[in-house]
Amino acid sequence: MSDQINDRKHRRETLKQIIRDIHLNKDPLELKNRFKELISGVGPTEIAELEQELIAEGMPEAEIKRLCDVHVSVFKDTLDQQSRPEETPGHPVQTFKKENRAVEKETRNLRETLEKIKAKPEVDSGSISRWKELHQPLLQLDRHYSRKENILFPFLEKHAISGPPSVMWAIQDDIRAQLKQVSAFLDQGQKSKQEIDTFINEHALPVITAIEDMIYKEENIMFPMCMETLSEQEWGEISGQSDEIGYCLIVPDSGWKPSEGQPGRPKEETVQKGNLKFKTGILTPEEISLIFDNLPVDITFVDKDDRVKYFSSAKERIFPRTPAIIGREVKNCHPPDSVHVVNKIVEEFKKGTKDVADFWITMGEMFVFIRYFAIRNAEGEYLGTLEVTQNVSDIKKLEGQKRILDWN
């Protein structure tokens, strides 16, 4: 039997059966005992791989999300014994954890305040104000979650790990929605003592618990799995991209840099013949042309010598454009009564005193928004002017919201 248990295939199948049994609502204590009998050193990466396999076999991601907390409960004793890699200040994982410590401080203070509000016999405006004050910092969690979703998860997906990140993203969206619900409640007018206590019990305290549970999942499953999976070079790229999204409640430490010569994916992806590599991706000339032509705007580019170099072929053009204008001086592309303004805009762009010029006009039933942008390289050198024109009549009519889930 011991030989069978040590067999990796048998172990994985048994572990997967334990997870299946979790979803059948079997006794967590009995599942913990079965797990301990099987193995004492399963790592977070293996748990993530098992969940990925279950998703591939047909178990809905929503079902894994629903019982994610139960997974953690069953595996918690073993996860708590896992060794942690040494973290240098400035490493992305160290930054995530530094944010978590700041968030935990906020949730502790908020939980104490909510309990005090519940304990008071009447509504206390000072305590409600304190609740509002302590709630605001938690809204910065969006930056923490966004860095995971838009930087960390894509690197995991390159290693064929997509199921667990998808489940975690769904839970994070739930937390965001709960925080917005609390914000809306706090922005409402006066409420009764019963309304406040009920909301605290049913919404405010549960979202604090969800935030703290997410911290546990990050630090005991997600981050150890990432440390096992990603190379130094990949962590370096994650670090380099993080500033663009920003941080939650902290200023990140500095000092960590990826070691040179570490194995991993090459930083520069191989570009197939005929493709063009950009800072943010790789496209074929056909794809580039189709992207520009399908944007809901007209685009015209005038080079640094004031000659028209490109225009897009939008499906619904606002101003007429034909290939005959390529190479034409921009001053000859405008009516005589406005050409002096065009020349002034370009002059200011070249001098560096202006970067944008906006105009809007009515043309029949259309409300047209016209924007000019100075195009400069990394050194600030003027390379030309981009004209972007759009009929915004329908945009002006928008009210309320239509979420992607409302699409049909």
Salt bridges, closest charged atoms under 4 A:
GLU13 OE2 - LYS16 NZ 3.47
ASP21 OD1 - LYS26 NZ 3.77
ASP21 OD2 - ARG34 NH1 2.73
GLU30 OE2 - ARG34 NH1 3.83
GLU46 OE2 - ARG8 NH1 4.00
GLU46 OE2 - ARG11 NE 3.46
GLU46 OE2 - ARG12 NH1 3.95
GLU49 OE1 - ARG8 NH2 3.81
GLU49 OE1 - ARG12 NH1 3.29
GLU51 OE2 - HIS71 ND1 2.40
GLU53 OE2 - ARG12 NH2 2.29
GLU53 OE1 - LYS16 NZ 3.02
GLU57 OE2 - LYS16 NZ 2.62
GLU57 OE1 - ARG20 NH2 3.07
GLU63 OE2 - HIS23 ND1 3.48
GLU63 OE2 - ARG66 NH2 2.79
ASP69 OD1 - LYS217 NZ 2.42
ASP77 OD2 - LYS36 NZ 3.38
ASP80 OD2 - LYS76 NZ 2.86
GLU87 OE2 - LYS97 NZ 2.89
GLU99 OE1 - HIS144 ND1 2.65
GLU99 OE1 - ARG147 NH2 2.75
GLU104 OE1 - ARG101 NE 2.78
GLU115 OE1 - LYS118 NZ 3.65
ASP124 OD2 - LYS120 NZ 3.07
GLU133 OE2 - ARG130 NH1 2.86
ASP142 OD1 - ARG176 NE 2.64
GLU149 OE2 - ARG176 NH1 2.84
ASP173 OD1 - ARG176 NH1 2.76
ASP174 OD2 - LYS65 NZ 2.61
ASP197 OD1 - LYS193 NZ 3.31
GLU212 OE1 - ARG111 NH2 2.88
GLU218 OE2 - HIS144 NE2 2.93
GLU218 OE2 - LYS148 NZ 2.65
GLU219 OE2 - ARG101 NH2 2.98
GLU234 OE2 - HIS159 NE2 2.93
GLU234 OE2 - ARG265 NE 3.53
ASP253 OD1 - LYS98 NZ 2.88
ASP298 OD2 - ARG317 NH2 3.63
ASP306 OD2 - LYS350 NZ 3.01
GLU329 OE2 - ARG307 NH2 3.98
GLU347 OE2 - LYS351 NZ 3.95
GLU348 OE2 - LYS344 NZ 2.92
GLU348 OE2 - LYS351 NZ 3.77
ASP355 OD1 - ARG376 NH2 3.00
ASP358 OD1 - ARG371 NE 2.82
GLU387 OE1 - ARG321 NH2 2.75
ASP394 OD1 - LYS397 NZ 3.92
